[in-house]
Structure formats: structure tokens, C-alpha cells
Amino acid sequence: MAATPKIEHRVGVQAPVEVVWEVIADLEAWAHWNPIYTQASGRIGYGEQLRLTLSLPGHQPRELTPTVIEWIPNEQLHWVEKHKA
């Protein structure tokens, strides 16, 4: 059985963690600062589903509906996108 690919994106920011989390938690404002996910909505919380628009250079924008699988305020946010076969 082939391994499932994992895509990870990390960014380091020199700012107080509370300020960074406030920006990340405001999904509606992602379009103003995030060139990869140009639209975002939903509610950040364990088991919640997000609605994201993935915009990669050279590709058509793609709608994603990932589910939050790990959420620790002021520390980390992980989601998973299930791909249809």
C-alpha cells in the first residue's frame, strides 16, 4: 500500500504569540495576508470543517473543505483534507 503524501507548511513570525493567533483565528481576513489560501471561512475548533480556497501560482484556484484535527490556541492548528479517489 502506498504511503499517503503529507504536505506541511510552516512559517516563523517574530511577534507575540497572542497577536499571531489573533490573525490566524480571523479566517475572514486571510485574503488580506495569505497568498496561498486566498479565501477562508468556518470555525476553528476540533472537528470543525473549514472552507478554503487554495491558490497556487500556475494553477486554477481549488476549493478545499478540511477538518480541524488538532487545535491548541496560541500554539498550533492542524487540519486534514480527505481526497476523493
Secondary structure, DSSP 8 states (H G I E B T S, - for coil): --------------S-HHHHHHHHH-GGGGGGT-SSEEEEEE--STT-BEEEEE--TTS--EEE--EEEEEETTTEEEEE-----
